[in-house]
């Protein structure tokens, strides 16, 4: 992802790693105390890394502040022991569907608190639902939690004492990837469309990428030249010996 940064009459193009990475940095810069990204493949990760201050704060408002209602998402299967989320991430184990549902419950609880400002990004949100017009019972419950969470989102103090709206951002391919009940006539729901880049934006991105590739090629040639000199000297030393 690349975007234009304007400073008066001057403009420059900034290269980002991904849209969720950009949103994560943007929300941290806005002063949110807890910023996390929920990915269906990797689970919930926080902007300051695993086991950081953000995750500790989240544990207080996403779970500890509320009584944990035992749902089928949160109950371990019969004979199966629970495992801390951090241990699963360190072992690079992909989360199960029930863990994603449980994580969404935690996010909706967290945005309902008034003490710590929280913002979360759900990446690949379109992939949470198989068929938007006919969600399964599990998918319907998950979406209902998001809908109810949007109604209960509170304002909390952020860094520097600013009042910030707790929020959840769904990154999707298109708005109708979700059933209409999630956003139609919902005063707490807003949508932002990221248009495809136009010709000027593509040319600027291509020019930036070309400069980066050229610098890498120059660096590679310099390294190869130094290595060639070292190999030549080593060969000469062996022949003289």
PyMOL commands that set and color helices and strands:
alter all, ss='L'
color gray80, all
select helices_A, chain A and resi 19-30+53-64+85-90+97-110+125-128+132-134+137-151+159-161+175-177+180-182+199-240
alter helices_A, ss='H'
color red, helices_A
select strands_A, chain A and resi 2-7+10-15+34-39+43-46+118-123+155-157+163-165+167-170
alter strands_A, ss='S'
color yellow, strands_A
deselect
rebuild
show_as cartoon
